[in-house]
Structure formats: structure tokens, C-alpha cells
Amino acid sequence: MSYVQNGLQIVLMFFVLVTLHEWGHFYFAKRAGILVREFAIGFGPKLFSYRKGETRYTLRLLPIGGFVRMAGEDPEIVQINPGQTIACKVVNGKVTELYLDKVDYRVDAVLGVVEHIDLEKELYVHLQVEDEQIRFPIHPQAMMVTGGKEHQIAPLDRQFGSKTVGQRALAIFAGPVMNFLLAFVLFLVFMIVNGVPEAVKLGKIESGSPAEKAGLQAGDIIREVNHEAIGTDRVKLTELIKGSQDKPMNWIIERGGEQLQKEVTPKEKDGATLVGIGLEWDNRGVKAGEAVTGAWDNMTFATKQILLGFKTLVFGQFKMDDLGGPIRIVEESGKYAEAGPAPMIFWSALLSLYLGIFNLLPIPALDGSRLVFLGIEAVRGRPIDPNRESMVHFIGFAMLMLLMIAVTYNDILRLMKG
């Protein structure tokens, strides 16, 4: 498979994983009535952007995640203060657009100085227009226009903080849940495509190896070794080989429907006892029930391994080389893409599962930390100071970015050293 094809597969995989995660946040935020200002894939400068309805959809330069920007999560960027001169476009008695600059050039708009304005609760603006004071109601979806850009107002009932703890928690938790659902679907597809192992078979045979000298061939199915049935137990086969250095072993293999007996003598190489073979599965098709059970077993096993890895990072000893950033993930993804559709599907399932679990960790700036703050609010009956919470998430995000830079730098050094 060409590098271009591999690259396209990897890009598509990351795009699907991140988009589905952010779509989970987006969908349940919209269901709760929260104004979603932006649905973004990536961070940094915008590469592509378009607006549909109330939301701007953007593709950004750095492909290291994404975000859904909800009204009320951060301080409003655009504000209108008393004493400010603005122009208001009025349609059917309500202000639909508030112009904050170039007000003298706005046609079909009322020009005045702001006396009072409420963009959250009562939704009105009180203007001093020449010698007259006029009060206008404001449309709940009115736009503030400045610098050629539109910014929709966010009434209080459209802001994230105005919703119940349950609604906010669901909007946050839905992102990881989408990754868990995708992981299960991908494991299910893998089971259907790959089938269920029935036996161990030989893959690549190394030239000049004991296996080649014994007459073993790629595709041979291993039935017995030293009078022990192998079945699908590759671990047993490996242990038998390790314990038989320089000792002839009796292998029963199946080739073309015929059983053959071979004598194989493992040899020491690079400190290990080997016969020079690659191992694969001899698979059969699966039934619907088997596919579901197999997908669930794969998912639970992978979850345990991921959690064990996090435990090792926190409580065990690890080196910088044990961590991998975007470069190493792309590197590993390339290997799976090269191996074929089934391995790539399995790898995508693992990454989706990892993304869901990682985001639920109680690390500032991640979904897990936000859920912790919501849990504290539910217990104490009132929210934590939004400014303090924002500061915690900002510091956490900065630390994650520094860690990613360090890991990426280490990956680059590793590649340079070969």
C-alpha cells in the first residue's frame, strides 16, 4: 500500500475519532438548549470555516483534538457598555443587529448612545437618540457586528451555566461515550472481517532458520508439538520452543488437508531460543452472537490494559520513551495501515477506546475534570467560582500542551537516532 493511501487512512481515522467525540458534546448541548458558538476540529489558526444556523464549523491547523465552544463557558468576547455609541437594526419592533463600529455608515439603523442594556435576562436596549430616549426589545438571536464579524448574543437561558447539573454533565460525558460506542462498533466490525481463530498457523519463515530446514512453510497449521495439542494457544507454543533449545521437537502440521510430521530443532539467536517463524491465526467466519461476544471481550480486555498502563504511569517507574505523542501514534498507525484493513480497524477501535478513557481522567482541561467540578456543585448545592474553575482548566491545558511538546520532541530525537 502506498504512503499516500496509508496517510489518507490515518487522517480519516483521526478525523472520525475526534469528530464523533465532539459531536457527542455538540448534540447533547443543543438538546439542552445551549447556544453552541463553534464546533472545531483541531486547534490553532483556522484553515476552513463556515457558519450554519447558530454554529460556526471550523477546521484548524493543529490536528491534536477539537472542541465545542458553548455560550457561557468563557467570558463573552464582545460586550456593549453604557455610554457607547451603537447602531441598531430594528425588524418588527425588535433589534436584530447591533453594530458596534462604523455606526455612521449603517443604513436603515437607529443610531444612539447606550443608556442601559441587558443582553441576558430582560433583553432590551435603552438608547439616547438625539434628544429622545427610546427603549427597544432585543431579539434572543440578535447579532452584534464589529470588525466585519458577527457574534450572536447569549441570553441567560441559552448559556451553559444556566442548565441543570444533569444537563451539563450529560453534555460533557457524551463525548467519551461516543468514543466508547465507536470502539465497540469497530471491534464488532473487526470480528466480522477477521473471524474467530480456530488454530495457529505459520506466517513468514525466515531464510536459513530451523523452521526452513525442517521443511515448514507459510500457511502450515500447527496441530501438535511434542504430543501436546496447540489449538489457538500461541503462548503454549512459544513456551514449548523456549524450553527446547538444541533439542529436536516433534511437530504435527496440516498442509492442504493432509497432516505431516516434522522435526524442528530450536536454536539460540540474540539471547533467545527461536525457530524462525511468524505466527498468525487460521480464522473462520463468525455468527452474530459470536461477533457481539468477541467485540465485548476485546473491549473489556483492552480497557483493563489501558487502565493498567495509566496505573503504571502514576504509581510505577517509567521513562520518557514509554510515552508517545502524535508522531509515535502516527508511526504506529502507519504500521497497522500497512498490515491491512482488519488490523487498522482493530487499532482504530483501540485509539477510540483510549481517547474516551483518557478524557474521563480527572485532569484539568479534560472532560473528567469538568465532571468533577459538576459533582462538587451537585454536593454543595452551588457552583464553584467560574473564574477559579476557568483558571484551573487553563493551567491544566497549558501543562498538557507542554507535556505534548516534550513528548513530541522526544519522538523526534528517537526517530533521528533510528
N, C-alpha and C positions, 0 to 999 in steps of 0.2 A: 504494500500500500504506500502511496506517495506521501511525502511530507505535507503536501497541501491537503490531502484527504484527512490525514491524521490531525492536522491543525484545525480543520473545519469541524471535525468530530469533537475535539476538545473545547473549542469555542461554543459550539452548540450545547455541550453538556453543562458548562458553567452558566450559560445564559438561561437554560431551563431551570437549573437548581436555584439560582438567585431570584429569577423572575417569579417562580412559584412561591418561594418563601415570602417575597414582598407582596405578592398578590393576596396571600392569606391575611396579612395586616390590612391591606387596602380594602378587601371585600368586607371584612367584619367592622372596620371603621366606618365605611359607607352605610352599612346596615344599621349601625348605631346612630347615624345622622351626623357624624363628624365630617367637617369640611377637610378633604384631603387636598392639600395645595400642590404636592408634587409626588410623582411615582418615578423613582430614579433607579437605574441600573448602573452601578459604578459610582466612583467619587471623583471629585476634581472638576476641571473645566468641562463644559457641555460640548459634546460632539454633534448631537442631534436633539431637537426639541420640538414638540408640537402640543397644542392645547386642545383638549376635547372636554366639553362641559366645564366643570369646575376645576379640573385637574390638569396639570401640565406633566406630560410624559417626556422623560429625558434619558438620553444615553450619555454617560460621562466617560472621561478619559481613562481613569484607573479602574481596571476590572477586578476589584477586590471586594465586591459586595454590592450593596444597594441600600436604599432607604425609602420610607414613605413618610413624607412631611405632613403632619396633621396640624391644623389650626389650634393654637393654644399651648402646644408643647414648648415653643420658644417665644420670646418677646416679639411682638409684631415689628417688622422692619420699617413699615411706613406708618406714620402717625400724623394726626391733624391736631393742632393746638389752638386754643383761643388766641385771637389777635392775628391769626394767619389769614391772608387773602386767598380765597379759592374761587373756582367757578363750578357751578352745579348744573348738570343737565337734568331737567325735570320732565318725566314722562308719566302722563295720567296722574299728576299730583304728587308723585314720589321721585326722589332723587335716585337716578340710576347710575350716574357717573359723577365723581368728584375730582376735578382737575386741580393739581397742586402746583403746576408750573405753566408758564406761557399763558396765564389766565386771560391776558388782554386779547389773545388771538382766538379764544374759544368762541365759536359762533353758536347761536341757539343755546346759550348757557347763561345762568344768572350769576353775576359777579358780586362778591360781597366779602366782608370781614367776619370771621367766625366769632360769635359771642359765646355760644355754648354748643357742644356737640357730644352725642352719645352714640357710639357705633357698636355697643354690646347689648344694652338692655332695652331702652326705650326707642332707639333707632330714630334719631332726629338731628337736625342741624338748625341752629338759630343764627341767622345772618343779619349783619347790618348792611343794607343795600341803600347806598346814598343816605337819605335822611329817614329811611324806613327800616324797621326791624321785621323780618319775615322768618317764620318757622316752617321748615319743610320736613315731612316724614321721609325716611330713607328706606329704600327697598332692601330687603335682607340679603340680596345678592348683588348689591351695588358694587361698582368698581372704583378704586382710587387709581388715578392715572398720573404718573410722574416719570419724566425721562423717557417717554415713549413706551413705558411698560405699565401693564395693568396688574392691580393687586386687589383681589376680592376681599371685602370686609368679612369679618368672622363674628357674627352675633354670639352671645354667650352660649346659647343652646346648641351652637354648631362647633363649640370648642371641645377639645379632648378632655379637659379637666371638669367639664360640666356633666359628664356622663357618670353613671354609677360605677362603682369599683368592678362589678362583674362585667359590664360592657367594655370597660377599658382593659381589663385583664384578658378578655376574650380576643380583643383586637391585637394584643401583644402576643398571646400564646398561639394564635392561629398561624403565625409564620413558621415556627418549628413544627407544628402539627402537619402543615403542608409537606414539609420535608420528610416526615415520618411516613405519610401516606404515599408519597412518591417512591420512597425507598422500598416499601412493601410491594408496590406495583412493579418496580424494576426487578426485585427479587423473584416475583411471580413470573415475569416475562423471561428471566434467566432460566428458571426451572423448565418452562415450556420449550425454550430454544435449546437448552443444553441437555435436558433429560435427566434421568436418575442413574447414578453409577451402578453397574452390575458387576464389574470386575476391574482389575488393574491391568492396563496394557502398556507395552513399551512404546516410548516415543523415539527420540533421537538416540542412535547408537554411535558412541564415539569411535573414531577410527583407531585401530590397534588396541582397543580395550579388551579386557577379559570377556565381555559380552560378545564382541565381534568374533573373537577367537573361538567362542563356544557355538557360534552359528545362530545367535539370536538376531532377530530382525525387527525393525519398527513395525508396530501393529500386532505383534505377538501378544496373546492374552495369557497372563500368568495364572495358572490354576493351583499348583502346589510348589512349595520349596521345602526340601528336606522332609517330605511327607506331611507337611502342615498346609492346610488349605489357606489360601490368601484372601479369596473373596474380594472385598473392596478395602482391605486393611493395608494401606501403603506403609503405615508405621511399623507393622509387624514385619513386612518385607525388608524395610530399612534396618531394623534391629537384627534380623537374621543375617543380613550381609555384614553388618558391623562385627558380629561375633564369629565370623568365618574367614578371617584373613589367612590367605595361603592354604585354605582348606577347600577341597572340592565340594561343591554343593550340587544336589540333585534337583533340577528344575523340571516341572511338567508344564509345558506351554501348549496353547491351542493356536493353530495356524490353518486357516482355510477349512475349518470344521474338523480338522484332524489333530489329535493330541500327540505331541512329540516330547521325548525326554532329552534334556541337555545337561551337560556337566559344566558348571561355571565355577571358576576359582577367583575369588576377590583378591585384589592386590592393594597395597598401601600406596597412596598418592597424596602429596601435600598434607601429610599428617592424618589422613582419613582412609578408611577401608572402602574401596569402591569397585564397581564392576563396569562403570562407564555407560550408564543408561539414563534416559529421561523417562519419567513416569507420567502416564495420562490415564484418563478414565475410559472405560468402554461403557457407553451410556445407552439407555433405552428411552423410548418416549414415556411421558407421564400421563396419568389420569388427572382429572380436575382436582380431586381430593388430595392426591399426592403433591400436586403443584402448590396448592394453598399451604399444606402442612410443611412442605420443604421451604417455601418462602418464609413462613413464620419461624422455622428453626434457624434458617440463615440469619434472619433479622435479630433474633434473640441472642444468638451466638456472637454476632458482630457487635451488638450493644454491650455485651459483657466485656468483650475485648477492648472496646473504646473506653469504657469506664475504668477498666484495669490500667489502660495507658494513662488516663488522667490521674489516677491514684499514684502511679509511679512518678509522674511529674511533680506531684505535690509532696509526697512523703518519701520517695526514693531518690537515689542519686542518678543524675542524668547529665549528659554532655550536650554542648550546643549542637553537635552533629546529630543528636537524637531528634532535634526539632527540624521541621521542614516548612518552608514558606511557599509562596506562589510558584517559584521556579522549580522546586522539587515536586510540587503537586503536578505541574505541567509535565515535568520529566517522567514521572510515574504514569501519568495519564497517557503519554505517548507510547509507553511500553504496552499498556493494555489495548490501546487502539490498534497497535501493530499486531497484537495477538489474535484479533478477530472480534466479531460482533458480540459473542457471548461474554468473553472476559470484560469487554468495555461496558456492557450492561451491568455486570456484577460490580465493577469499580464505580460506576455512576451511582449505584444503589448505596455502596459504602460511603461515598462522599456526601450523599444526601442525608444519610443517617447521621454522619459525623457533624454536618452543618446544623442539623436540628438539635442534637445533644449539646454541642458547643455553645449554641445561642442560649440555652437554658441554664448555663453556668452562672452563678451569682457574681459575675464580673462586671464592674461599672461599664456602662455603654452597651452592654448586651441585653437581650430580652429578659434573661434571668434576673438581672439586677433590677430592671424596671418592675418585674413581678414581685420582687422582694419589697420594693417601696410600696406597691399597692397592697401587699399583705400587711405591712406595718400600718398603713392607713386604715385598713379594714379593722384591725385590732384596736387601735387608739381612737377611731371614730373621726379623725380629721387628717387631712393630708400633711405631709412634710412640706416645709417651705420650698416652693418651686425653684427659687434661686439656688438654694443649697443642693437640691436634687440635680439641677442642671449642672452645677459645678462638679459634683461627683461624677456624672456621666462624661463631662468634658475631660476631666483628668483621666478617667478610665480609657476614653477613646485615644487620648494623646499617648498613654502608656502602651496601648495595643499597637498604635502606629509605630512607636519607637521599637517595640519588640519585632514587628514585621520587618522594619528596616534592617535590624540587626540580623535576623534570620535570613533575609534575602541576601545581605552582604556575605554571610557565611556560606550560603548556597553558591554564590558566585565564586568565592575562593575555592570551594570544593571542586567546582567544575574546572577551574583553571589548573588545579593540581592534578586533575584527572582521577 
